[in-house]
Amino acid sequence: MLYRHPAVLAAAVVAKPDARWGETPCAFIELKAGAQVSVEDMVAHCKRHLAGFKVPRAIVFGELPKTSTGKIQKFALRQQAGSASAIDV
């Protein structure tokens, strides 16, 4: 759903630890050049198209870490979100 927003170039969602729910979605978004979007706008976009439990509770804007072949490094995003310890590697 994040890719459907016109300002989004790349996006990934990982689990973030949460005291109440155990885990909640955390979205990492790379915007297109010159695009500006607020966290509130992205949350509203997601709420229009997703069930409430699927809407990201945290959104981080910035360049996404990628491999040399261009794939998003989700393990690095999990470390940023603090959920790396919950993954069996």
C-alpha positions as CSV (number, residue, x, y, z in Angstrom):
1,M,0.0,0.0,0.0
2,L,2.9,2.4,0.7
3,Y,4.1,2.1,-2.9
4,R,0.7,3.4,-4.1
5,H,1.4,6.8,-2.6
6,P,2.7,9.1,-5.4
7,A,5.6,10.4,-3.3
8,V,7.1,7.0,-2.4
9,L,10.1,5.6,-4.2
10,A,10.8,2.6,-2.0
11,A,9.4,1.2,1.2
12,A,9.8,-1.7,3.6
13,V,7.9,-2.7,6.7
14,V,9.4,-4.6,9.7
15,A,8.2,-5.5,13.1
16,K,9.0,-3.1,16.0
17,P,8.7,-4.3,19.6
18,D,5.7,-2.9,21.5
19,A,5.0,-3.2,25.2
20,R,1.2,-3.7,24.7
21,W,0.9,-5.7,21.4
22,G,4.3,-7.5,21.3
23,E,5.0,-6.1,17.9
24,T,3.7,-3.4,15.7
25,P,4.5,-2.4,12.0
26,C,7.3,0.1,11.4
27,A,7.5,1.5,7.9
28,F,10.8,2.8,6.4
29,I,10.1,5.0,3.4
30,E,12.4,6.5,0.8
31,L,10.7,9.4,-1.0
32,K,11.1,10.5,-4.6
33,A,13.4,13.4,-5.3
34,G,11.7,16.7,-4.3
35,A,8.7,15.0,-2.7
36,Q,7.6,15.9,0.8
37,V,5.1,14.0,2.9
38,S,4.3,14.2,6.6
39,V,4.0,11.2,8.9
40,E,0.3,12.1,9.4
41,D,-0.3,12.1,5.6
42,M,1.2,8.6,5.3
43,V,-0.8,7.3,8.2
44,A,-4.0,8.7,6.8
45,H,-3.2,7.2,3.4
46,C,-2.7,3.8,5.0
47,K,-5.9,4.1,7.2
48,R,-7.9,4.6,4.0
49,H,-6.7,1.4,2.5
50,L,-5.7,-1.0,5.3
51,A,-7.2,-2.6,8.4
52,G,-6.3,-0.8,11.6
53,F,-3.9,-3.4,12.9
54,K,-1.9,-3.2,9.6
55,V,-1.3,0.6,9.7
56,P,2.3,1.4,10.7
57,R,2.7,2.8,14.2
58,A,6.0,4.3,13.3
59,I,7.2,5.7,10.0
60,V,10.9,6.6,9.3
61,F,11.8,8.6,6.2
62,G,15.2,8.3,4.7
63,E,17.3,6.4,2.2
64,L,16.9,2.6,2.6
65,P,19.9,0.4,2.9
66,K,20.4,-1.8,-0.2
67,T,22.6,-4.5,-1.4
68,S,24.9,-4.1,-4.4
69,T,22.1,-5.6,-6.6
70,G,19.5,-3.1,-5.3
71,K,17.6,-5.3,-2.8
72,I,16.4,-3.7,0.4
73,Q,18.4,-5.0,3.4
74,K,15.6,-5.8,5.8
75,F,17.9,-7.1,8.4
76,A,19.5,-3.6,8.8
77,L,16.0,-2.2,9.1
78,R,15.1,-4.7,11.8
79,Q,18.2,-3.6,13.7
80,Q,17.1,0.0,13.4
81,A,13.6,-0.8,14.6
82,G,15.0,-2.8,17.5
83,S,13.5,-6.1,16.5
84,A,16.6,-8.0,15.5
85,S,16.6,-10.0,18.7
86,A,13.2,-11.5,17.9
87,I,14.4,-13.0,14.6
88,D,15.8,-16.5,14.4
89,V,18.8,-16.2,12.1
